Amino acid sequence: MNVLRKWWNDLAEPMLGPRSARLLLGFLLVLKLLVTTYNAVAYNQHTYDHKMHAMRARSGGLSMEGRAYNPPLYYLPALPYIELQKLRGAPEPTQDDLLTFLRWTNIGYLAVFYWCWTFVIFPALAGDYRSATLASLVLLAVPGYQKLAAASHPDNALACMSAVCMAAWLSLRRRHPPPAPDDRAARRRRAWAFVLLTVAAGLAGITRPFGVVPALVFLAALVVELARGRRLLSASFLVPACAVSMFVVVVAGSWLGYQRFVVGRMAKVYEKSYIQRFVPRRKNFDFVEYFASFHLRELLKRPNRDMPRTIETSSPPHSLRAPKTKPMVSSGSNSFFTLLYSETWGDHWLYFSGSEKKDYKIWPKRIALVAALPLLPLLAFRFVHGVWRSLRDWRPRRGEGLEPLVALGFLVIGTALYLYWQTGEGLLPGKNSTVKFLYVSFLVPFALVTCALPGLRRRSYNLWLFYLLTLFMAALPVAMFWQVSR
């Protein structure tokens, strides 16, 4: 009993202060980037749609062939790489060469993403350094970002540019408030901060179709910032607001305009595709089962795409009612949160677990999936508390509390857009392979920053630290690619 009392009293003092917490986060960030670099070297498999991503890289993302729905920003750096190979007299880059090159660019995207959230955004918005530290630990623990970086996919650029936009917005709000009329130096610095965020918002719009979220959210945030201290009908507001809006809209919408100019219409995403066979299954689809189920037991039995999936139920033969069949009512692939949880803390679709479509990480996944379970209620409670705090602390007349609302608005709009697609064209009953972590990777830290708004007591902080460091170590094997020969 004395030992427990001493241990409880010791928890009253934080295990890590602000400085030591930053050092720990810096060490873990470097560790995750080293793992990502190892993955870039060791990865010898293909992620989904790899041929189409290689084709886009070969044309710098400007080709209209195939499923030409991704804007070109992510693929453009491949053009100088191809030309440099030609100048060196080297053979033309192969498909695998192009995919490998894109994976190396992903390391830069991930480094900027981690830095913005860990050392800029979380510290600026969290209730205290303890909450900021824990939010950063959760983000660094998630192995899905290493899987994302191994994929030659533009969601790497979207996650990075969304973080850059949020960091630039905070810098504009906190470090460059409206200056005095005679302070030319401060006005010049504020103008450059506006330019940085305007360019970042425009470029974010040409990373992915979901890039419309950071483009529009931060365009609205820019207009609101321009209105501080100005009359809405004055030239000092209308001229820069129109210029900023025109730039962001033109840049973010340039790909759609280019498509219409070249092919006369917007390209269909899955034209002449296997997706047509899923259309009949959408009729009478059970959305309640889809969004209300969580098949943990089945997932732990087989933590990948081969988990128990199809169970058809029908009225018994002796029933007085007409026989009715409800296909796939208990399908693991018809359970949204089962798939999302498996994708976040594992590798449900088997692109990162060894040989293609084979799983060499069953036990590491089971350990990570079980270790992450306590996060579900803990973060849900803090998220609800964070939403209440962000609404409570908003003071529109004083211009205070807008930053948390921008983060929450980003999350709400991005989630709504994803679910709109997921319940429409992206719905593939019986498979639902559109539920992938990479599609929501840019939204996860915006949820975490809302969770970080409430402060933490010292004892709670220490208990959280112990748990999250354990979770980080449990998930680390999942974050590493295990090289297995084909």
C-alpha positions in Angstrom: 0.0 0.0 0.0 2.8 2.4 0.8 4.4 1.6 -2.6 1.2 2.5 -4.4 0.8 5.7 -2.3 4.3 6.7 -3.2 3.7 5.9 -6.9 0.5 8.0 -6.9 2.3 10.9 -5.2 5.1 10.8 -7.7 2.5 11.1 -10.5 1.8 14.6 -9.2 5.0 15.8 -10.9 5.1 15.8 -14.7 7.5 13.2 -16.1 8.5 15.5 -18.9 8.7 19.3 -18.9 8.3 21.5 -22.0 12.0 21.2 -23.0 12.3 17.5 -22.4 9.0 16.9 -24.2 10.2 18.7 -27.3 13.4 16.7 -27.2 11.4 13.5 -27.0 9.2 14.5 -29.8 12.2 15.5 -32.0 13.8 12.1 -31.4 10.6 10.2 -32.3 10.0 12.4 -35.3 13.6 11.7 -36.6 13.0 8.0 -35.8 9.8 7.9 -37.9 11.6 9.7 -40.8 14.4 7.1 -40.6 11.8 4.3 -40.8 10.2 6.1 -43.7 13.6 6.4 -45.5 14.2 2.7 -44.9 10.8 1.9 -46.3 11.6 3.9 -49.4 14.7 1.8 -50.0 13.3 -1.6 -49.0 9.8 -1.4 -50.5 9.6 -3.8 -53.4 5.9 -4.1 -53.9 3.2 -2.2 -55.8 0.4 -0.2 -54.2 -2.9 -0.1 -55.9 -3.3 1.7 -59.3 0.5 1.8 -59.5 0.5 1.7 -63.3 -1.8 4.7 -63.5 0.4 6.7 -61.0 3.5 5.8 -63.1 1.7 6.9 -66.3 0.8 10.2 -64.7 4.4 10.7 -63.4 5.7 10.2 -66.9 3.7 13.1 -68.2 4.1 15.2 -65.1 0.4 14.7 -64.3 -0.7 16.5 -67.4 -1.9 13.5 -69.4 -5.6 13.1 -70.1 -5.3 9.3 -70.5 -6.6 6.7 -68.1 -8.3 7.9 -64.9 -7.2 11.5 -65.3 -8.8 12.9 -62.2 -5.8 13.8 -60.0 -4.4 17.3 -60.4 -0.8 17.5 -61.5 1.2 19.1 -58.6 2.3 15.8 -57.0 3.6 14.4 -60.3 5.3 17.5 -61.7 8.7 16.9 -60.0 9.0 13.7 -62.1 9.5 15.8 -65.3 12.9 17.3 -64.2 13.9 13.8 -63.1 13.1 12.3 -66.5 14.9 15.1 -68.3 17.9 14.8 -66.1 18.1 11.1 -66.9 18.1 11.9 -70.6 20.9 14.5 -70.2 23.0 11.9 -68.4 22.5 9.5 -71.2 20.8 7.0 -68.9 18.0 4.7 -70.1 14.5 6.1 -69.9 13.1 5.6 -66.4 11.0 2.5 -66.0 7.7 2.3 -64.2 9.4 1.2 -61.0 12.0 4.0 -61.3 9.2 6.6 -61.4 7.3 5.1 -58.5 10.6 4.9 -56.5 11.3 8.6 -57.3 7.8 9.6 -56.1 8.4 7.6 -52.8 11.5 9.7 -52.2 9.6 12.9 -52.6 7.1 11.6 -50.0 9.9 11.7 -47.3 10.0 15.5 -47.8 6.2 15.8 -47.7 6.0 13.8 -44.5 8.9 15.7 -42.8 7.1 19.0 -43.4 3.8 17.5 -42.3 5.2 16.2 -39.0 7.1 19.4 -38.3 4.2 21.7 -38.9 1.9 19.8 -36.6 4.3 18.8 -33.9 6.2 22.1 -33.4 3.9 24.7 -34.8 0.2 23.9 -34.8 -0.3 21.7 -31.7 1.8 24.0 -29.5 -0.1 27.0 -30.7 -3.7 25.7 -30.2 -3.4 23.1 -27.4 -4.7 23.9 -23.9 -1.1 23.5 -22.6 2.2 21.9 -23.5 1.0 18.6 -22.1 -2.0 18.4 -24.4 0.2 19.4 -27.3 2.8 16.7 -26.5 0.2 14.0 -26.3 -1.5 15.0 -29.6 1.9 14.9 -31.2 2.6 11.4 -29.8 -0.7 10.1 -31.1 0.1 11.5 -34.6 3.6 10.0 -34.5 2.4 6.6 -33.3 -0.1 6.1 -36.2 1.7 3.7 -38.6 -0.7 4.7 -41.5 1.6 7.6 -42.4 4.5 5.3 -43.2 2.2 3.3 -45.3 1.1 6.5 -47.0 4.7 7.5 -47.7 5.4 4.1 -49.3 2.6 4.7 -51.8 3.3 6.8 -54.9 0.1 8.7 -54.3 -0.8 12.5 -54.3 -2.5 12.2 -50.8 1.1 12.7 -49.5 1.1 16.2 -51.0 -2.4 16.9 -49.8 -1.6 16.1 -46.2 1.6 18.2 -46.4 -0.1 21.2 -48.0 -3.0 21.1 -45.5 -0.5 21.3 -42.7 1.4 24.1 -44.4 -1.8 26.1 -44.8 -2.8 25.7 -41.2 0.7 26.6 -40.0 0.8 29.7 -42.3 -2.7 30.7 -41.1 -1.6 30.6 -37.4 1.5 32.5 -38.2 -0.5 35.2 -39.9 -3.0 35.4 -37.0 -0.6 35.2 -34.1 2.7 36.8 -35.4 1.4 39.3 -37.9 -1.7 41.1 -36.5 -2.9 44.3 -38.2 -0.1 46.9 -37.7 -0.2 50.6 -37.0 -0.6 52.7 -40.2 2.9 54.1 -39.9 4.6 50.8 -39.3 5.8 49.9 -42.8 8.0 47.0 -41.8 5.2 45.2 -40.0 2.8 45.9 -42.9 5.4 44.4 -45.3 5.8 41.3 -43.1 2.0 40.9 -42.9 1.7 41.2 -46.7 4.3 38.5 -47.2 2.4 36.2 -44.8 -0.7 36.8 -46.8 1.2 35.9 -50.0 2.5 32.7 -48.4 -0.9 31.5 -47.3 -2.5 32.5 -50.6 0.0 30.5 -52.6 -0.2 27.5 -50.2 -4.0 27.5 -50.5 -3.9 27.6 -54.3 -1.3 24.8 -54.5 -3.2 22.6 -52.1 -6.2 22.8 -54.5 -4.1 21.1 -57.2 -3.0 18.1 -55.2 -6.2 16.0 -55.1 -9.9 16.4 -55.7 -10.2 16.7 -51.9 -7.8 19.6 -52.2 -10.8 21.8 -52.6 -11.2 21.6 -48.8 -7.9 23.4 -47.8 -8.3 25.8 -50.8 -11.8 26.9 -49.8 -11.4 26.8 -46.0 -8.2 28.9 -46.0 -9.5 31.2 -48.7 -12.4 32.0 -46.4 -10.0 32.4 -43.5 -7.9 34.8 -45.6 -10.9 36.9 -46.4 -11.9 37.1 -42.8 -8.4 38.1 -41.9 -8.4 40.9 -44.5 -11.6 42.2 -42.9 -9.9 42.8 -39.5 -9.9 46.6 -38.9 -11.4 47.4 -42.3 -14.8 48.4 -43.6 -16.3 45.7 -45.8 -17.2 48.2 -48.6 -13.9 50.0 -48.5 -11.3 49.6 -51.3 -8.7 48.6 -48.7 -10.7 45.4 -48.2 -12.4 44.7 -51.5 -9.3 45.0 -53.7 -7.0 42.6 -51.8 -10.0 40.3 -51.1 -10.8 40.0 -54.8 -7.2 39.6 -55.8 -6.7 36.8 -53.2 -9.9 35.0 -54.2 -9.1 35.2 -57.9 -5.7 33.7 -57.4 -6.8 30.8 -55.2 -9.8 30.0 -57.4 -7.8 30.2 -60.7 -4.9 28.1 -59.4 -7.1 25.5 -57.5 -9.5 25.3 -60.5 -6.8 25.3 -63.2 -6.9 21.5 -63.5 -10.6 21.3 -64.1 -10.3 24.1 -66.6 -7.5 22.3 -68.4 -9.6 19.1 -68.5 -12.5 20.9 -70.1 -10.2 22.6 -72.6 -8.5 19.4 -73.7 -11.3 16.8 -73.6 -14.3 19.1 -73.6 -15.6 17.7 -70.3 -14.5 16.6 -66.9 -13.0 13.1 -67.1 -15.0 10.3 -65.4 -13.1 8.7 -62.6 -14.0 5.0 -63.2 -15.1 5.0 -66.9 -15.2 1.5 -68.3 -14.2 0.1 -64.9 -15.0 -2.9 -62.7 -16.9 -0.5 -60.4 -20.1 -1.0 -62.5 -20.5 -4.5 -61.0 -21.0 -2.9 -57.6 -23.8 -0.6 -58.7 -26.6 -3.2 -58.4 -25.5 -3.9 -54.8 -26.1 -0.3 -53.7 -29.8 -0.8 -53.9 -31.3 -1.3 -50.4 -27.8 -1.1 -48.9 -27.9 -1.3 -45.1 -26.2 2.0 -44.1 -27.1 1.5 -40.4 -25.1 -1.7 -40.3 -22.4 -0.1 -42.3 -21.8 2.8 -39.9 -23.0 1.3 -36.6 -21.0 -2.0 -36.7 -17.5 -2.7 -35.5 -16.3 -6.3 -35.9 -13.3 -6.4 -33.6 -13.3 -10.2 -33.0 -13.4 -11.0 -36.7 -10.7 -8.4 -37.4 -8.3 -9.9 -34.8 -8.8 -13.3 -36.2 -7.7 -12.1 -39.6 -6.5 -8.5 -39.5 -6.6 -7.9 -43.3 -8.8 -8.1 -46.4 -9.3 -11.8 -45.8 -11.2 -11.3 -42.5 -14.6 -13.1 -42.4 -16.6 -11.0 -44.8 -19.9 -12.5 -46.2 -22.7 -13.9 -44.1 -26.0 -14.0 -45.9 -29.2 -14.3 -43.8 -32.6 -15.3 -45.0 -36.0 -16.2 -43.5 -36.1 -19.9 -42.4 -38.0 -22.3 -44.8 -40.9 -22.8 -42.4 -41.4 -19.0 -42.0 -44.9 -17.8 -42.9 -43.3 -14.7 -44.5 -42.0 -14.7 -48.0 -38.3 -15.6 -48.0 -36.1 -12.5 -47.9 -32.4 -12.3 -48.4 -30.3 -9.6 -46.9 -26.9 -10.0 -48.6 -23.7 -9.3 -46.6 -25.5 -8.0 -43.5 -22.5 -9.0 -41.3 -19.8 -8.5 -43.9 -16.5 -7.3 -42.5 -16.1 -5.3 -45.7 -19.5 -3.7 -45.1 -18.5 -2.2 -41.8 -17.0 1.3 -42.2 -15.3 1.7 -38.8 -13.9 -1.9 -38.9 -12.2 -1.1 -42.2 -11.0 2.4 -41.1 -9.6 1.1 -37.8 -7.8 -1.7 -39.6 -6.4 0.7 -42.1 -5.3 3.3 -39.5 -3.5 0.9 -37.2 -2.7 -1.9 -39.6 -2.7 -2.6 -43.4 -6.1 -4.0 -44.3 -5.6 -4.1 -48.0 -2.2 -5.8 -47.8 0.0 -3.3 -49.7 2.5 -3.0 -46.9 2.7 -6.4 -45.2 5.2 -8.3 -47.4 4.5 -10.1 -50.7 1.5 -8.7 -52.5 -1.8 -9.9 -51.0 0.0 -11.9 -48.3 0.2 -11.0 -44.7 3.5 -11.4 -42.8 2.5 -9.1 -40.0 -0.6 -10.8 -38.4 0.7 -10.7 -34.8 2.2 -7.2 -35.0 -1.1 -6.0 -36.3 -3.0 -7.8 -33.6 -0.8 -6.2 -30.9 -1.2 -2.7 -32.4 -5.0 -3.1 -32.9 -5.5 -4.1 -29.3 -3.1 -1.5 -27.9 -4.9 1.3 -29.8 -8.4 0.3 -28.5 -8.3 2.6 -25.4 -7.8 5.6 -27.7 -11.3 5.2 -29.1 -13.2 6.3 -25.9 -10.4 8.5 -24.6 -10.1 10.6 -27.7 -13.9 10.6 -28.3 -14.4 12.2 -24.8 -11.6 14.8 -25.4 -13.0 15.5 -28.9 -16.5 16.4 -27.5 -14.8 18.5 -24.8 -12.7 20.2 -27.5 -15.7 21.0 -29.7 -17.4 22.6 -26.6 -14.3 24.6 -25.8 -13.8 25.9 -29.3 -17.4 27.1 -29.4 -17.3 28.5 -25.9 -14.1 30.5 -26.4 -15.1 32.1 -29.7 -15.3 35.9 -29.3 -16.2 37.3 -32.8 -16.3 40.9 -31.7 -12.8 40.7 -30.2 -11.5 38.5 -33.0 -10.5 35.8 -30.5 -10.9 32.0 -30.7 -11.2 31.8 -34.5 -8.2 29.4 -35.0 -9.8 26.4 -33.3 -13.0 27.0 -35.3 -11.0 27.0 -38.6 -9.5 23.6 -37.6 -12.9 22.3 -36.7 -14.5 23.6 -39.8 -11.8 22.0 -41.9 -12.5 18.7 -40.2 -16.3 19.0 -40.6 -16.1 20.0 -44.3 -13.5 17.4 -45.2 -15.3 14.6 -43.4 -18.7 15.6 -45.0 -17.1 15.6 -48.5 -15.4 12.2 -47.9 -18.7 10.6 -46.6 -20.6 12.1 -49.5 -18.3 10.3 -51.9 -18.1 7.2 -49.7 -21.9 6.8 -49.7 -22.2 7.6 -53.4 -19.8 6.8 -56.2 -17.2 5.5 -53.7 -19.6 2.9 -52.2 -18.5 -0.7 -53.2 -20.8 -3.1 -51.3 -19.0 -6.3 -50.3 -15.6 -4.8 -50.8 -15.5 -1.0 -50.0 -11.8 -0.7 -50.8 -12.4 3.1 -51.0 -12.1 3.1 -47.2 -8.4 3.7 -47.0 -6.3 5.6 -44.5 -4.6 7.6 -47.2 -7.9 9.2 -48.2 -8.5 10.6 -44.7 -4.8 11.1 -43.7 -5.1 14.9 -44.1 -8.0 15.0 -41.7 -6.7 13.0 -38.8 -4.5 15.8 -37.3 -7.4 18.3 -37.5 -9.4 15.9 -35.3 -6.4 15.6 -32.9 -6.0 19.3 -32.6 -9.6 19.6 -31.4 -8.9 16.8 -28.9 -5.9 18.8 -27.7 -7.8 22.0 -26.8 -8.6 21.0 -23.2 -5.7 21.1 -20.8 -4.4 18.1 -18.9 -3.7 17.6 -15.2 -0.3 16.3 -14.2 -1.3 12.8 -13.2 -3.4 12.4 -16.3 -0.5 13.6 -18.4 1.9 11.1 -16.9 -0.6 8.2 -17.4 -1.2 9.3 -21.0 2.6 9.5 -21.6 3.1 6.0 -20.4 0.3 4.7 -22.5 1.2 6.5 -25.7 4.8 5.6 -25.6 3.7 2.0 -25.2 1.4 2.4 -28.2 4.2 4.0 -30.2 6.4 0.9 -29.6 3.5 -1.5 -30.3 2.7 0.2 -33.6 6.4 0.6 -34.8 6.7 -2.9 -36.4 3.5 -2.1 -38.4 5.1 1.1 -39.6 8.2 -0.7 -41.0 8.0 -2.6 -44.3 9.2 -6.2 -44.0 11.1 -7.0 -47.1 10.1 -10.3 -48.5 11.2 -11.5 -51.9 8.4 -11.9 -54.5 
